[in-house]
């Protein structure tokens, strides 16, 4: 059974950092695109970043570029999202998602939630001003 479990959310002051984890089970990360998304009540889910694990290629939304870093760890079968210089507008429920892909093409397409097959439950990130 494929499962994605997020952890690492919490409350942090503006300017602070958090590292989110997306632990995968039921599959190995190779040949997958893993994406991070966030959602606030009343708004559409927003793609934040994604990684093609086979080549470690990454893509970021403009809103987080230069502040967030996505990385994969095969040994732990986990994808991390390091979030630095957090802003109050980064507050959201963050979820990871996965899709098996042989040749992903442009990773920008993988900031769209419809591209993904598997989803985690999410972890809350709150940034106080």
Residue pairs with C-beta under 8 A, 6 or more apart in sequence:
1 25
1 26
2 24
2 25
2 26
2 27
2 98
2 118
3 24
3 25
3 26
3 118
3 120
4 22
4 23
4 24
4 96
4 97
4 98
4 118
4 119
4 120
5 22
5 23
5 25
5 120
5 121
6 20
6 21
6 22
6 23
6 94
6 95
6 96
6 120
6 121
6 122
6 123
7 20
7 21
7 23
7 123
8 18
8 19
8 20
8 21
8 123
9 18
9 20
9 94
9 123
9 124
9 125
9 126
10 18
10 124
10 125
10 126
11 126
11 127
11 128
12 18
12 86
12 125
12 126
12 127
12 128
13 127
13 128
14 86
14 87
14 88
14 127
14 128
14 129
15 85
15 86
16 86
16 127
17 82
17 83
17 84
17 85
17 86
18 83
18 86
18 125
19 80
19 81
19 82
19 83
20 36
20 80
20 81
20 83
20 94
20 96
20 123
20 125
21 78
21 79
21 80
22 34
22 36
22 78
22 79
22 80
22 81
22 96
22 120
23 76
23 77
23 78
24 32
24 34
24 77
24 78
24 79
24 98
25 77
27 98
27 100
28 74
28 77
29 53
29 72
29 74
29 77
29 79
30 53
30 54
30 74
31 53
31 54
31 100
31 101
31 102
32 52
32 53
32 54
32 98
32 99
32 100
32 101
33 50
33 51
33 52
33 53
33 98
33 99
33 101
33 104
33 107
33 110
33 115
33 116
34 50
34 51
34 53
34 70
34 72
34 79
34 96
34 97
34 98
35 47
35 48
35 49
35 50
35 51
35 96
35 97
35 98
35 110
35 111
35 115
35 116
36 47
36 48
36 49
36 50
36 70
36 79
36 81
36 94
36 95
36 96
36 97
37 45
37 46
37 47
37 48
37 94
37 95
37 96
37 97
37 113
38 45
38 46
38 48
38 90
38 92
38 93
38 94
38 95
38 125
39 45
39 46
39 92
39 93
39 95
39 122
40 91
40 92
40 93
45 95
45 113
46 61
46 63
46 92
47 61
47 110
47 111
47 112
47 113
48 60
48 61
48 63
48 64
48 68
48 81
48 94
48 111
49 58
49 59
49 60
49 61
49 64
49 68
49 70
49 81
49 111
50 58
50 59
50 70
50 107
50 110
50 111
51 57
51 58
51 59
51 70
51 71
51 72
51 79
51 107
52 58
52 101
52 104
52 107
53 72
53 74
53 79
56 71
56 72
57 104
57 107
58 70
58 107
59 107
59 108
59 110
59 111
60 68
60 70
61 111
64 83
64 90
67 83
67 84
67 85
67 86
68 81
68 82
68 83
68 84
69 81
69 82
69 84
70 79
70 80
70 81
70 82
71 79
71 80
71 82
72 78
72 79
72 80
73 79
73 80
79 96
81 94
81 96
83 90
83 125
86 125
86 127
87 127
88 127
88 128
88 129
89 127
90 125
90 127
91 125
91 126
91 127
92 124
92 125
93 122
93 123
93 124
93 125
94 122
94 123
94 124
94 125
95 119
95 120
95 121
95 122
95 123
96 119
96 120
97 113
97 116
97 117
97 118
97 119
97 120
98 116
98 117
98 118
99 110
99 115
99 116
99 117
99 118
100 117
104 110
109 115
110 116
